[in-house]
């Protein structure tokens, strides 16, 4: 299983998840808040280096009928910036309904911070991608 990071990209907050390369299970790491947490790309560089990441999975927020809106275009720009800055495969992955699913997972949690939803959505996006790799037999590859 490749070592991956997953992203739920937003203009203000970016949810970040990572997979355990041995188990292939995605886990929420953190939510980076623009203007509060320093450089997003600096943080990603640290995570890529520390975790020996070979694949970056960016959620692509399509509309319910599969069209791209403003946020999908912003996610594509973010993915393009990742491709330029890091020596890792960058994959855009359909993230429809990941935030709603994250809300269901977090429902009833006693202490829920605003950013928990973003990191949880990133882990759902990444897990969906990893499950597809396993299902297609490409578990060692990062290609879509």
Secondary structure, 3 states (H helix, E strand, C coil): CCCEEEEECCCCEEEEEEEECCCCEEEEEEEEECCCCCCHHHHHHHHHHHHCCCEEEEEECECCCCCECHHHHHHHHHHHHHHHHCCCEEEEEECCCHHHHHHHHHCCCCCCCCCHHHHHHHHHHHHHHHHHHHHHCCCCCCCC
